[in-house]
Amino acid sequence: MAVNSVHWFRKCLRLHDNPALQEAVNAAHTLRCVYILDPWFAGAANVGINRWRFLGEALEDLDNSLKKFNSRLFVIRGQPTDVFPRLFKEWKVTRLTFEYDPEPYGKERDGAIIKMAQEFGVETVVRNSHTLYNLDRIIEMNNNSPPLTFKRFQTIVSRLELPRRPLPVITQQQMEKCCTKISENHEQLYSIPSLEELGFRTERLPPAVWRGGESEALDRLNKHLDKKVWVANLEHSRINTCSLYASPTGLSPYLRFGCLSCRVLYYNLRELYMKLRKHSSPPPSLFGQLLWREFFYTAATNNPNFDRMEGNPICVQIPWDQNPEALAKWAEGRTGFPWIDAIMTQLRQEGWIHHLARHAVACFLTRGDLWISWESGMKVFEELLLDADWSVNAGSWMWLSCSAFFQQFFHCYCPVGFGRRTDPSGDYIRRYVPILKDYPNRYIYEPWNAPESVQKAANCVVGVDYPKPMINHAEGSRLNIERMKQVYQQLSHYRGLSKSQLLSLSVETPTGGALTEAAGCSILPDSSTLCPTTSAAVTSTSASVNADPLKPPSPCSSSSSPCGTTSPPSTSAQTLTKRKGPAHKIRRSMRQRGHQGAEERREDEEDKGREERMEDDDDENEESMEQDATGEMSGHRQ
Amino acid sequence: MKRVRLVNEEDGGGGNSGGSKKTLKRPFKERRDEDLEEESASWECLPQEIMLHIFQYLPLLDRAYASQQEVTHVRDQREIHSDYLEIAVCRGWNQAFHLPELWRCFEFELNQPASSYLKATHPDLIKQIIKRHSNHLQYVSFKVDSSRESAEAACDILSQLVNCSLKTLGLISTARPSFMEVPKSHFISALTVVFVNSKSLSSLKIDDTPVDDPSLKVLVANNSDTLKLLKMSSCPHVSPAGILCVADQCHGLRELALNYHLLSDELLIALSSEKHVHLEHLRIDVVSENPGQQFHTIKKSSWDAMVRHSPKFNLVMYFFLYEDEFGPFFRDEIPVTHLYFGRSVSKDVLGRVGLTCPRLVELVVCANGLRPLDEELIRIAQRCTQLSAIGLGECEVSCSAFVEFVRMCGDRLTQLSIMEEVLVPDHRYGLDDIHWEVSKHLGRVWFPDMMPTW
């Protein structure tokens, strides 16, 4: 019987290292490569013009490559569930292949398609190639829950064998065997939609800074590796003015769309390192970016609520403000802080910003200044950022807003100082906020502080030609640090204080106070701090009804209480830390639903995380030695 | 899940003993009768003491749901979760719900659905509390979101607490400081209701509110013997004289938080008078309202008096200043224990910190200029022998200097939070081996903090 393959491109828009495509050509008689999109839905989706353009270019590049093999790319308009039954019949399909999508939405969609294919008697072959590792394996290694700290993740990964080696590019020979006749009206039926067809206006659209496609990606990979050799610092590059601009060696959008295989990048880096460093084993930091991506993918793969706060078990519930006006100012680069506005303008115009620039604007929007939910920021990035993966985007936002992954929050990026450190001359600002181009270096990061004469001389008066700063950063960050503390104190109250995780908490230690007052049931503005001695004193005096100084005033601890108190509802951190008795269970079982439930789950995970890290610490030393050895070995095995 | 099961069990027990005509929920119908009887007997026989014990573990809303027939009929039926609607409760439970012991602590959450993600305390519950339990309230806090309406609602509730005597009161803005938007007179009159009626107010947290000098006078007049804690950072309507009056009269004050502009030599002298108990915590926020602001100085002798009087007191200072505003600070020895620099701080100032802060326990530097902080850190390690925690954000330190710093401090550094970007590799240490060195000196495994490079 004839094998008629259809390979479904989604991400993984490439012919190199494409395991699912290899499966499609394997002993097939015909092969059609399809890409499915719904132009109507596309227009409505939260995806900006730069991302569509990048996708279009990537598809064009694929089509061109396929043309060389006398094949074409079939772009089908519609929804997969509607499209496939038609294609299965029309093309007498017997095999459907595609890349494994580890994201919850994708898994659900693919599940439905696989089921449908089964009904049509079509064999489906799914291969993992978007991530380095099998994510389920990482989760399994971590006692069936995704690691929630990057360190833990690195430890798990170091125990795994090296990622699968990339496969070679599809060859002429392979393609000849399944050569499929292309119909005359292919262009009419299956062409790549133009931006106009997707509903975008293209007049005065500047040329793309990032050109999509596999050819471009491979080109950049070579430059990327050359540059690494050139700067002779493989692992870490410090940020400077140049890092802020789109670089011809940047790869992240190509990894996002799968124009470049992450495994190809991984092995190229590895081999380069070993060549330059005389066969010493590469440190994990060499793969920093790739591993971060992997980390967020792992955290998200089984969490359909990963991109929101509510119902997301790993996300700290923070009482963000809703302020559409402020959000719009941020998103459109009208905050009045040139550094922030320049970054947001670059993002909108070009679709990419440096990761520290991401930190700067994300911190400004959320915990640093505006106190607006990370979800709003994530949506703006989703629209504008070429490399915005669902998992990585949401994960990064949670990270930067200190909503998950046990982030320190003592430090907020200053919207003036941070930029100035990176680019003292302000050239970056002059480029993206040209109205400020004539400001002297001294004031370019804070034009509102320039004397009026300077403002006039620069032809840009603050408040007239350029907005005034929308917030007083000193005051805003002071408030927000307090807000953050409130949130985390509430959490730490639940899980017992972990000293090592929140430096700012310990800074607050002496003034204490807020520790218990933030905590649901016992509100005691004056009690408790980290240090038992002082807290005891303060608590006992303030809540004079208390027999036991360490206990917050609970109905039960009063001497007049009918039940004479044995175990109070212990809100004080000291007693909570490691209690696992029945009372503990009851208390847990009785906690409020809703967001507190989420916290509770988090607490459990966190506890686990902590314990795990402790373990880590113990075997860490042997660990990394071991890793080198085993790394080498498994490398050879492959 | 556990919580749900527990409520269902109440359901089963309550249903039988209360003689309710409401049908039991399906899972219970399926059970055998003897199970039910056994269970109901055990729930019915619970002594009130035990019930109280259980109740205090329950979040308040659950308590209300679980036992309140009144709540059931006051509340809009649609609001009530269907699970709870079917609960019929025995009289004992209802009585237990109203035990005064359960109403000593209460946290009012006031949020506008349009501007906050948080749930709010139901208005009917608030009415119930004011009506039946306001005289039981002792430890009260209000959490409000960023809207003025929420803050006003909090003031309205405060105004109605005429027959209660609070021991603690906290006004907490969870987002923007919304109490500042309430008309001052409204806020003050609400707050003074509490001051006048509470005869033993011991702690008061009113950061970011329009509290003023006259209202503090009322506080002092009524609660001077009992006040132990006062947190009022960023209260622009209070003057140095206003806070001085509090310090003069309230001899039991142990914890105080305020902004630097309220700090004076007189205040420190008052706090270290013989009549005054030992101060435990003093938190000072140093915030610049406008660039180039001039800050006054505090005499070394005043600080010395403080330390003599309260040798163990913690002095926590948060700085949110521009670099050029640090002129008056760290010129003389200062007994600060916890230092937080929220904005960029110069090498020069950090150098002075090493010289003038012998009691320093914790240091957080969020940002610094472009030059590495090597000598400054080493000096701090030398001079600040109590230092046990340090956090560095956007700074630069050479790896060698950092290792040296850690070596000098050794394992007394219990918290060491350094962003990876802070450490500049040099000829001796690269980033990949620094964690070994540092871990060695700390006696535990340590890594720098990392940020996603994505």
Chai-1 contact restraints between the chains, C-beta under 6 A:
chainA,res_idxA,chainB,res_idxB,connection_type,confidence,min_distance_angstrom,max_distance_angstrom,comment,restraint_id
A,F150,B,M450,contact,1.0,0.0,6.0,A-B,restraint_1
A,K151,B,F447,contact,1.0,0.0,6.0,A-B,restraint_2
A,H236,B,L431,contact,1.0,0.0,6.0,A-B,restraint_3
A,P283,B,D432,contact,1.0,0.0,6.0,A-B,restraint_4
A,G288,B,T453,contact,1.0,0.0,6.0,A-B,restraint_5
A,Q289,B,T453,contact,1.0,0.0,6.0,A-B,restraint_6
A,W292,B,P452,contact,1.0,0.0,6.0,A-B,restraint_7
A,W292,B,T453,contact,1.0,0.0,6.0,A-B,restraint_8
A,W292,B,W454,contact,1.0,0.0,6.0,A-B,restraint_9
A,P319,B,L118,contact,1.0,0.0,6.0,A-B,restraint_10
A,P319,B,T174,contact,1.0,0.0,6.0,A-B,restraint_11
A,P319,B,A175,contact,1.0,0.0,6.0,A-B,restraint_12
A,W320,B,Y117,contact,1.0,0.0,6.0,A-B,restraint_13
A,D321,B,S146,contact,1.0,0.0,6.0,A-B,restraint_14
A,D321,B,A175,contact,1.0,0.0,6.0,A-B,restraint_15
A,Q322,B,S115,contact,1.0,0.0,6.0,A-B,restraint_16
A,H355,B,T453,contact,1.0,0.0,6.0,A-B,restraint_17
A,H355,B,W454,contact,1.0,0.0,6.0,A-B,restraint_18
A,W371,B,A175,contact,1.0,0.0,6.0,A-B,restraint_19
A,V392,B,W454,contact,1.0,0.0,6.0,A-B,restraint_20
A,S396,B,P452,contact,1.0,0.0,6.0,A-B,restraint_21
A,S396,B,W454,contact,1.0,0.0,6.0,A-B,restraint_22
A,W399,B,P452,contact,1.0,0.0,6.0,A-B,restraint_23
A,Q408,B,S417,contact,1.0,0.0,6.0,A-B,restraint_24
A,Q408,B,D449,contact,1.0,0.0,6.0,A-B,restraint_25
A,F410,B,V364,contact,1.0,0.0,6.0,A-B,restraint_26
A,F410,B,G391,contact,1.0,0.0,6.0,A-B,restraint_27
A,H411,B,C366,contact,1.0,0.0,6.0,A-B,restraint_28
A,H411,B,G393,contact,1.0,0.0,6.0,A-B,restraint_29
A,C414,B,R343,contact,1.0,0.0,6.0,A-B,restraint_30
A,C414,B,A367,contact,1.0,0.0,6.0,A-B,restraint_31
A,G417,B,S344,contact,1.0,0.0,6.0,A-B,restraint_32
A,G417,B,A367,contact,1.0,0.0,6.0,A-B,restraint_33
A,R421,B,L370,contact,1.0,0.0,6.0,A-B,restraint_34
A,N449,B,P291,contact,1.0,0.0,6.0,A-B,restraint_35
A,A474,B,V287,contact,1.0,0.0,6.0,A-B,restraint_36
A,A474,B,S288,contact,1.0,0.0,6.0,A-B,restraint_37
A,A474,B,F320,contact,1.0,0.0,6.0,A-B,restraint_38
A,S477,B,G342,contact,1.0,0.0,6.0,A-B,restraint_39
A,R478,B,V287,contact,1.0,0.0,6.0,A-B,restraint_40
A,R478,B,F320,contact,1.0,0.0,6.0,A-B,restraint_41
A,L503,B,G391,contact,1.0,0.0,6.0,A-B,restraint_42
A,L503,B,Q415,contact,1.0,0.0,6.0,A-B,restraint_43
A,L503,B,S417,contact,1.0,0.0,6.0,A-B,restraint_44
A,S506,B,A389,contact,1.0,0.0,6.0,A-B,restraint_45
A,S506,B,Q415,contact,1.0,0.0,6.0,A-B,restraint_46
A,V507,B,H338,contact,1.0,0.0,6.0,A-B,restraint_47
A,V507,B,Y340,contact,1.0,0.0,6.0,A-B,restraint_48
A,V507,B,E362,contact,1.0,0.0,6.0,A-B,restraint_49
A,V507,B,V364,contact,1.0,0.0,6.0,A-B,restraint_50
A,P510,B,H281,contact,1.0,0.0,6.0,A-B,restraint_51
A,P510,B,N314,contact,1.0,0.0,6.0,A-B,restraint_52
A,P510,B,V316,contact,1.0,0.0,6.0,A-B,restraint_53
A,P510,B,H338,contact,1.0,0.0,6.0,A-B,restraint_54
A,T511,B,A257,contact,1.0,0.0,6.0,A-B,restraint_55
A,T511,B,H281,contact,1.0,0.0,6.0,A-B,restraint_56
A,T511,B,R283,contact,1.0,0.0,6.0,A-B,restraint_57
A,T511,B,V316,contact,1.0,0.0,6.0,A-B,restraint_58
A,E517,B,S141,contact,1.0,0.0,6.0,A-B,restraint_59
A,E517,B,G170,contact,1.0,0.0,6.0,A-B,restraint_60
A,S522,B,C105,contact,1.0,0.0,6.0,A-B,restraint_61
A,I523,B,C105,contact,1.0,0.0,6.0,A-B,restraint_62
A,I523,B,E107,contact,1.0,0.0,6.0,A-B,restraint_63
A,I523,B,Y139,contact,1.0,0.0,6.0,A-B,restraint_64
A,I523,B,S141,contact,1.0,0.0,6.0,A-B,restraint_65
A,L524,B,Y139,contact,1.0,0.0,6.0,A-B,restraint_66
A,L524,B,T168,contact,1.0,0.0,6.0,A-B,restraint_67
A,P525,B,T168,contact,1.0,0.0,6.0,A-B,restraint_68
A,P525,B,G170,contact,1.0,0.0,6.0,A-B,restraint_69
A,P525,B,S203,contact,1.0,0.0,6.0,A-B,restraint_70
A,P525,B,K205,contact,1.0,0.0,6.0,A-B,restraint_71
A,D526,B,S203,contact,1.0,0.0,6.0,A-B,restraint_72
A,D526,B,L229,contact,1.0,0.0,6.0,A-B,restraint_73
A,T534,B,E280,contact,1.0,0.0,6.0,A-B,restraint_74
A,T541,B,K228,contact,1.0,0.0,6.0,A-B,restraint_75
A,S542,B,S202,contact,1.0,0.0,6.0,A-B,restraint_76
A,S542,B,S203,contact,1.0,0.0,6.0,A-B,restraint_77
A,S542,B,K228,contact,1.0,0.0,6.0,A-B,restraint_78
A,P553,B,Y139,contact,1.0,0.0,6.0,A-B,restraint_79
A,P555,B,Q56,contact,1.0,0.0,6.0,A-B,restraint_80
A,P555,B,E101,contact,1.0,0.0,6.0,A-B,restraint_81
A,P555,B,L102,contact,1.0,0.0,6.0,A-B,restraint_82
A,P555,B,R104,contact,1.0,0.0,6.0,A-B,restraint_83
A,C556,B,Q56,contact,1.0,0.0,6.0,A-B,restraint_84
A,S561,B,E101,contact,1.0,0.0,6.0,A-B,restraint_85
A,P562,B,E49,contact,1.0,0.0,6.0,A-B,restraint_86
A,C563,B,E49,contact,1.0,0.0,6.0,A-B,restraint_87
A,C563,B,L52,contact,1.0,0.0,6.0,A-B,restraint_88
A,C563,B,H53,contact,1.0,0.0,6.0,A-B,restraint_89
A,P569,B,Q56,contact,1.0,0.0,6.0,A-B,restraint_90
A,P569,B,Y57,contact,1.0,0.0,6.0,A-B,restraint_91
A,R587,B,Y57,contact,1.0,0.0,6.0,A-B,restraint_92
A,S589,B,K2,contact,1.0,0.0,6.0,A-B,restraint_93
A,S589,B,R3,contact,1.0,0.0,6.0,A-B,restraint_94
A,S589,B,L6,contact,1.0,0.0,6.0,A-B,restraint_95
A,M590,B,R3,contact,1.0,0.0,6.0,A-B,restraint_96
A,M590,B,Y57,contact,1.0,0.0,6.0,A-B,restraint_97
A,M590,B,L58,contact,1.0,0.0,6.0,A-B,restraint_98
A,Q592,B,P59,contact,1.0,0.0,6.0,A-B,restraint_99
A,D617,B,V445,contact,1.0,0.0,6.0,A-B,restraint_100
A,E620,B,V445,contact,1.0,0.0,6.0,A-B,restraint_101
